[in-house]
Amino acid sequence: MSYFTLSANPATQTGWRSPAVLLMIMAGAMQLSFAAWWNLMNNFAVQELSFTGKEIGIQQSIREIPGFLSFAAIYFLLVMREQTLAYVSLALLGIGVAVTGYFPTAMGFYITTFVMSVGFHYYETMNQSLSLQWLPKATAAASMGKIISVGAFAQLIAYGLIFAGWKTFDLSFTTVFLIAGSLTIAVLAFVIIAFPSFREGVPQHKKLILRKRYWLYYALTFMAGARRQIFTVFAGFLMVERFDYHVHEVAGLFLLNGAFNMILAPKIGSLIVRFGERKALMVEYVGLILVFVSYAFVTNATVAASLYVIDHAFFAIAIAIKTYFQKIADPADIAPTAGVAFTINHIAAVAIPVIFGLIWLISPAAVFLAGAGMAVISLILSSLIPSNPDAGREVDFWYRRPLPQAAE
């Protein structure tokens, strides 16, 4: 049985060769490369390339360009299936990470970042599309939580090996990048051999889809992309630049993040199923407002590390944006909208690292206060999600409801 020899119906395939298990293993394969790259990225940039906030901003904007171009995934689907594109993307991710250390110049880092990012973002686009198509609506959030948990376990492996081995074996950036990328390619080879080619369910539109009734999903996605940049670019850079975290210390911090994600993500997914997308997202954004304001004024390395772990823990709640869309979407819109959504998610992501990198040189606090403002906007938007979203019931304009009449 392999991807090349067997075709299977995803709705009837059970056991360890089910689509859900495939999604879990691919999530782990992705994190083996990406987590190691993310762990080393800031230290590699500062210690090997002498990057400042300006160069980090440029590099991170380059990293987000493939995300901005994710809408083009729909055109690749004219010549290959979604599962195939997911595999090709994982291969690019692994290759991009594996060769990073062999090009220790600013331009080399920019180019390998771009290659790695093409793989990462197109994999994420296909992963979202396949998850929403293959997983039942009633339990999708819980299943996505389990997928995130497996990815977090892979993160723990990557961070744990770096934490334990960096000083013990005097590892180099080149060696760790090579091992991490190679592991992703090895796991990819396994899933190609072990899993069948799953047939698609509802045929997907092979064109870009923008629908007016999805506007709230687009807005939430846009703001999530803007907020994510404050964390991924500047919170990590804060730990290295201001608090002088070394590679093994950053790995230890990421180990905590991975452990929390592995434990909390399945629980968060189940809570979203129980309480709904609106309540879950409102809790996330209230928490983020407090975290970003605290980032702006933190002066203690331990407190900053605590904020970093708390901030990361909120990411799993973003499952709710995906399941909200799954409930309101036309099934044939899922693949094209996944590409469009990733592009919308990265509109701000392309500009924010460069612009805010320059702001960082003047006032790091201003960067995080802007992040708090983004969380406020997201909180307002999330309040518009209906308690039971469905096609035809995409938005709840609660503020337009007439006030109850007082009894005479």
C-alpha positions as CSV (number, residue, x, y, z in Angstrom):
1,M,0.0,0.0,0.0
2,S,1.4,3.4,-0.9
3,Y,0.3,6.8,-2.3
4,F,1.2,5.5,-5.8
5,T,-0.6,2.1,-5.7
6,L,-3.8,2.5,-3.7
7,S,-6.7,5.0,-3.7
8,A,-9.0,5.2,-0.7
9,N,-12.2,6.9,0.4
10,P,-11.3,9.2,3.3
11,A,-14.8,8.8,4.9
12,T,-14.4,5.0,5.3
13,Q,-10.7,4.6,5.9
14,T,-10.1,3.8,9.6
15,G,-7.2,2.7,11.8
16,W,-3.7,4.1,11.6
17,R,-4.0,4.6,7.9
18,S,-6.9,7.1,8.3
19,P,-6.8,10.6,7.0
20,A,-6.7,12.0,10.5
21,V,-3.6,10.0,11.3
22,L,-2.0,11.2,8.0
23,L,-2.7,14.8,9.0
24,M,-1.1,14.2,12.4
25,I,2.1,12.7,11.0
26,M,2.4,15.4,8.4
27,A,2.0,18.0,11.2
28,G,4.8,16.3,13.0
29,A,7.0,16.2,9.9
30,M,6.5,19.9,9.3
31,Q,7.4,20.8,12.9
32,L,10.6,18.8,12.9
33,S,12.0,21.2,10.4
34,F,10.2,24.4,11.2
35,A,10.6,24.2,15.0
36,A,14.3,23.7,14.7
37,W,14.6,26.5,12.2
38,W,12.5,28.8,14.4
39,N,14.6,27.9,17.4
40,L,17.8,28.8,15.7
41,M,16.7,31.6,13.5
42,N,17.2,34.6,15.8
43,N,20.5,33.4,17.2
44,F,21.8,32.5,13.7
45,A,20.8,36.0,12.5
46,V,22.3,37.8,15.4
47,Q,25.4,35.7,16.2
48,E,26.4,34.6,12.7
49,L,25.1,37.4,10.5
50,S,25.0,40.4,13.0
51,F,21.4,41.2,12.1
52,T,19.7,44.2,13.7
53,G,15.9,44.8,13.8
54,K,16.1,46.2,10.3
55,E,17.6,43.1,8.7
56,I,15.3,40.8,10.8
57,G,12.3,42.8,9.5
58,I,13.5,42.3,5.9
59,Q,14.1,38.6,6.4
60,Q,10.7,38.1,8.0
61,S,9.0,40.0,5.3
62,I,10.7,37.7,2.7
63,R,9.5,34.8,4.8
64,E,5.9,36.0,4.5
65,I,5.9,36.6,0.7
66,P,5.0,32.9,-0.1
67,G,2.2,33.2,2.4
68,F,0.9,36.3,0.6
69,L,1.0,34.3,-2.6
70,S,-0.8,31.3,-1.2
71,F,-3.8,32.1,-3.4
72,A,-1.7,30.7,-6.3
73,A,-2.1,27.2,-4.7
74,I,-5.4,26.9,-6.5
75,Y,-3.6,27.1,-9.8
76,F,-1.2,24.3,-8.8
77,L,-4.3,22.2,-8.2
78,L,-5.1,22.3,-11.9
79,V,-2.1,20.0,-12.4
80,M,-1.9,18.1,-9.1
81,R,-4.1,16.9,-6.3
82,E,-4.1,18.6,-2.8
83,Q,-2.5,15.6,-1.1
84,T,0.3,15.7,-3.8
85,L,0.8,19.5,-3.3
86,A,1.1,18.9,0.5
87,Y,3.8,16.4,-0.1
88,V,5.7,18.6,-2.5
89,S,5.5,21.5,0.0
90,L,6.9,19.4,2.8
91,A,9.8,18.4,0.6
92,L,10.6,22.1,-0.1
93,L,10.4,22.9,3.6
94,G,12.8,20.1,4.5
95,I,15.3,21.1,1.7
96,G,15.1,24.8,2.6
97,V,15.9,24.2,6.2
98,A,18.6,21.5,5.5
99,V,20.7,23.9,3.4
100,T,20.3,27.0,5.5
101,G,23.6,26.7,7.4
102,Y,25.6,26.3,4.1
103,F,24.8,29.9,3.1
104,P,25.9,32.0,6.0
105,T,25.4,35.4,4.4
106,A,22.5,37.8,4.5
107,M,21.5,37.1,0.9
108,G,21.9,33.3,1.5
109,F,19.7,33.5,4.5
110,Y,17.1,35.5,2.6
111,I,17.1,32.9,-0.2
112,T,16.9,29.8,2.0
113,T,14.2,31.5,4.1
114,F,12.2,32.0,0.9
115,V,12.5,28.3,-0.2
116,M,11.7,27.1,3.3
117,S,8.7,29.4,3.5
118,V,7.3,28.3,0.1
119,G,7.1,24.8,1.5
120,F,5.8,25.8,4.9
121,H,3.0,28.1,3.6
122,Y,1.8,25.9,0.8
123,Y,1.8,22.9,3.2
124,E,-0.3,24.9,5.7
125,T,-2.7,25.9,3.0
126,M,-3.2,22.3,1.9
127,N,-3.3,21.1,5.5
128,Q,-6.2,23.6,6.3
129,S,-8.1,22.6,3.2
130,L,-7.7,18.8,3.7
131,S,-8.5,19.1,7.4
132,L,-11.8,20.9,6.7
133,Q,-12.7,18.4,4.0
134,W,-11.7,15.2,5.7
135,L,-12.7,15.9,9.3
136,P,-16.4,15.7,10.3
137,K,-17.9,19.1,11.3
138,A,-19.2,17.9,14.7
139,T,-15.7,16.9,15.9
140,A,-13.4,18.9,13.7
141,A,-12.2,21.3,16.4
142,A,-11.3,18.3,18.7
143,S,-9.5,16.5,15.9
144,M,-7.6,19.7,15.0
145,G,-6.6,20.0,18.6
146,K,-5.1,16.5,18.5
147,I,-3.3,17.4,15.2
148,I,-1.8,20.4,16.9
149,S,-0.8,18.2,19.9
150,V,1.1,15.9,17.6
151,G,2.9,18.8,16.0
152,A,3.7,20.1,19.5
153,F,5.2,16.7,20.3
154,A,7.4,17.0,17.3
155,Q,8.4,20.4,18.5
156,L,9.4,18.9,21.8
157,I,11.6,16.4,20.0
158,A,13.3,19.2,18.0
159,Y,13.7,21.6,20.9
160,G,14.7,18.8,23.3
161,L,17.5,17.6,21.1
162,I,18.8,21.2,20.6
163,F,18.5,21.9,24.3
164,A,20.3,18.8,25.3
165,G,22.8,18.6,22.5
166,W,23.8,22.2,21.7
167,K,26.5,22.6,24.3
168,T,27.0,18.9,25.1
169,F,28.1,18.0,21.6
170,D,29.2,21.6,20.6
171,L,26.7,21.5,17.7
172,S,26.9,24.0,14.9
173,F,24.0,25.8,13.2
174,T,24.9,24.0,9.9
175,T,24.6,20.6,11.5
176,V,21.3,21.2,13.3
177,F,19.7,22.7,10.2
178,L,20.8,19.7,8.1
179,I,19.5,17.1,10.6
180,A,16.2,18.9,11.0
181,G,15.5,19.2,7.3
182,S,16.6,15.6,6.7
183,L,14.2,14.3,9.3
184,T,11.2,16.0,7.6
185,I,12.2,14.5,4.3
186,A,12.6,11.0,5.9
187,V,9.1,11.2,7.5
188,L,7.7,12.4,4.2
189,A,9.1,9.3,2.5
190,F,7.4,7.2,5.1
191,V,3.9,8.7,4.6
192,I,4.2,8.4,0.8
193,I,5.0,4.7,1.2
194,A,2.6,3.9,4.0
195,F,-0.6,5.9,3.2
196,P,-2.9,5.6,0.2
197,S,-4.0,8.4,-2.1
198,F,-7.2,9.6,-0.5
199,R,-10.0,10.5,-3.0
200,E,-11.4,14.0,-2.8
201,G,-15.0,14.4,-1.5
202,V,-16.9,17.3,-3.0
203,P,-15.0,18.5,-6.1
204,Q,-13.3,21.8,-5.3
205,H,-13.6,25.0,-7.4
206,K,-10.4,25.5,-9.4
207,K,-10.6,29.3,-9.3
208,L,-10.3,32.0,-6.7
209,I,-13.4,32.4,-4.5
210,L,-14.3,35.6,-2.7
211,R,-17.8,35.7,-1.3
212,K,-19.4,38.7,0.5
213,R,-21.0,36.4,3.1
214,Y,-17.5,35.3,4.2
215,W,-16.4,38.8,5.1
216,L,-16.1,38.2,8.9
217,Y,-13.9,35.2,8.3
218,Y,-11.7,37.3,6.0
219,A,-11.5,40.1,8.6
220,L,-10.7,37.7,11.5
221,T,-8.0,36.0,9.3
222,F,-6.5,39.3,8.4
223,M,-6.2,40.4,12.0
224,A,-4.9,37.0,13.1
225,G,-2.0,37.5,10.5
226,A,-1.2,40.9,11.8
227,R,-1.2,39.9,15.5
228,R,0.9,36.8,14.7
229,Q,3.7,38.9,13.4
230,I,4.1,40.7,16.6
231,F,4.6,37.4,18.4
232,T,6.6,35.5,15.8
233,V,9.0,38.3,14.8
234,F,9.3,40.6,17.7
235,A,8.6,38.6,20.9
236,G,11.3,36.1,20.0
237,F,13.7,38.9,18.9
238,L,13.0,40.6,22.3
239,M,14.2,37.5,24.1
240,V,17.5,37.4,22.2
241,E,18.3,41.1,21.8
242,R,17.1,42.5,25.2
243,F,17.5,39.6,27.5
244,D,20.4,37.9,25.7
245,Y,18.9,34.4,25.5
246,H,21.3,31.8,24.0
247,V,20.4,29.0,21.7
248,H,19.9,26.3,24.4
249,E,17.9,28.9,26.5
250,V,15.6,29.6,23.6
251,A,15.2,25.9,23.1
252,G,14.2,25.5,26.7
253,L,11.6,28.2,26.3
254,F,10.3,26.5,23.2
255,L,10.2,23.2,25.1
256,L,7.8,24.8,27.5
257,N,5.7,26.1,24.6
258,G,5.6,22.6,23.0
259,A,4.7,20.9,26.3
260,F,1.8,23.3,26.9
261,N,0.6,22.9,23.4
262,M,0.7,19.1,23.5
263,I,-1.3,19.1,26.7
264,L,-3.7,22.0,26.1
265,A,-4.4,21.9,22.4
266,P,-6.7,18.8,22.5
267,K,-8.5,20.3,25.6
268,I,-8.9,23.6,23.8
269,G,-10.3,21.8,20.7
270,S,-12.9,20.1,22.9
271,L,-13.8,23.3,24.7
272,I,-14.4,25.0,21.3
273,V,-16.8,22.2,20.4
274,R,-18.5,22.7,23.8
275,F,-18.7,26.5,24.1
276,G,-18.5,27.6,20.5
277,E,-16.2,29.8,18.4
278,R,-17.3,33.2,19.6
279,K,-16.6,32.6,23.3
280,A,-13.3,30.9,22.6
281,L,-12.0,33.7,20.4
282,M,-13.1,36.4,22.8
283,V,-11.2,34.8,25.6
284,E,-8.1,34.6,23.4
285,Y,-8.2,38.3,22.5
286,V,-8.8,39.6,26.0
287,G,-5.8,37.5,27.1
288,L,-3.7,38.9,24.2
289,I,-4.5,42.5,25.1
290,L,-3.1,41.9,28.6
291,V,0.0,40.0,27.2
292,F,1.0,42.6,24.6
293,V,0.6,45.5,27.1
294,S,2.8,43.6,29.5
295,Y,5.4,42.9,26.7
296,A,5.7,46.7,26.2
297,F,6.9,47.4,29.7
298,V,8.6,44.1,30.8
299,T,12.1,44.5,32.3
300,N,12.6,41.1,33.8
301,A,13.8,38.1,31.7
302,T,11.8,35.6,33.7
303,V,8.6,37.6,33.4
304,A,9.2,38.0,29.6
305,A,9.7,34.3,29.3
306,S,6.4,33.7,31.1
307,L,4.6,36.1,28.8
308,Y,6.1,34.3,25.8
309,V,4.8,31.0,26.9
310,I,1.3,32.4,27.7
311,D,1.2,34.2,24.3
312,H,2.1,31.0,22.5
313,A,-0.6,29.0,24.4
314,F,-3.3,31.2,22.9
315,F,-2.4,30.1,19.4
316,A,-4.4,26.9,19.6
317,I,-7.6,28.8,20.0
318,A,-7.2,30.0,16.4
319,I,-8.7,26.6,15.5
320,A,-12.0,28.4,16.2
321,I,-11.5,30.6,13.1
322,K,-11.1,27.6,10.9
323,T,-14.1,25.7,12.3
324,Y,-16.2,28.8,12.1
325,F,-15.5,28.9,8.3
326,Q,-16.1,25.1,8.0
327,K,-19.6,25.7,9.4
328,I,-20.6,28.6,7.1
329,A,-18.8,27.5,3.9
330,D,-20.0,25.8,0.7
331,P,-18.1,22.6,0.8
332,A,-16.8,23.2,-2.8
333,D,-15.3,26.6,-1.6
334,I,-12.9,25.1,1.0
335,A,-9.7,24.6,-1.1
336,P,-9.9,27.9,-3.0
337,T,-10.8,29.8,0.1
338,A,-8.0,28.3,2.0
339,G,-5.5,29.8,-0.5
340,V,-7.3,33.2,-0.4
341,A,-7.4,33.1,3.4
342,F,-3.7,32.5,3.7
343,T,-3.1,35.4,1.3
344,I,-5.4,37.7,3.4
345,N,-3.6,36.4,6.5
346,H,-0.3,37.5,5.0
347,I,-1.2,41.0,3.6
348,A,-0.2,42.5,6.9
349,A,2.5,40.0,7.5
350,V,4.5,41.2,4.5
351,A,4.5,44.8,5.6
352,I,4.5,44.6,9.4
353,P,8.0,43.1,9.9
354,V,9.7,45.8,7.8
355,I,7.7,48.8,9.1
356,F,7.6,47.6,12.7
357,G,11.3,46.7,12.4
358,L,12.0,50.4,11.9
359,I,9.7,51.3,14.7
360,W,11.6,48.8,16.9
361,L,14.8,50.9,16.5
362,I,13.0,53.8,18.1
363,S,10.6,52.2,20.6
364,P,10.1,48.4,21.1
365,A,7.3,49.2,23.5
366,A,5.3,50.9,20.6
367,V,5.5,47.6,18.6
368,F,3.8,45.7,21.4
369,L,1.2,48.4,22.2
370,A,0.2,48.3,18.5
371,G,-0.2,44.5,18.9
372,A,-2.6,45.2,21.8
373,G,-4.6,47.5,19.5
374,M,-4.8,44.7,17.0
375,A,-6.2,42.4,19.7
376,V,-8.9,44.9,20.6
377,I,-10.0,45.0,16.9
378,S,-10.1,41.2,16.8
379,L,-12.1,41.1,20.0
380,I,-14.8,43.4,18.5
381,L,-14.9,41.2,15.3
382,S,-15.1,37.9,17.2
383,S,-18.2,39.3,19.1
384,L,-20.0,39.2,15.8
385,I,-19.8,35.4,15.4
386,P,-23.2,33.8,15.9
387,S,-23.6,31.3,18.7
388,N,-24.4,28.6,16.1
389,P,-22.9,29.7,12.8
390,D,-24.2,28.1,9.7
391,A,-24.7,28.9,6.0
392,G,-27.0,31.9,5.9
393,R,-26.2,32.7,9.6
394,E,-22.6,33.9,9.2
395,V,-22.8,37.1,11.3
396,D,-24.7,38.2,14.4
397,F,-25.1,42.0,14.5
398,W,-26.0,42.0,18.2
399,Y,-25.8,45.8,18.5
400,R,-28.6,46.2,16.0
401,R,-31.1,44.3,18.0
402,P,-34.0,46.4,19.5
403,L,-33.8,46.9,23.2
404,P,-36.4,44.9,25.1
405,Q,-39.5,46.9,25.9
406,A,-40.0,47.7,29.6
407,A,-43.2,46.4,31.1
408,E,-45.8,49.1,31.7
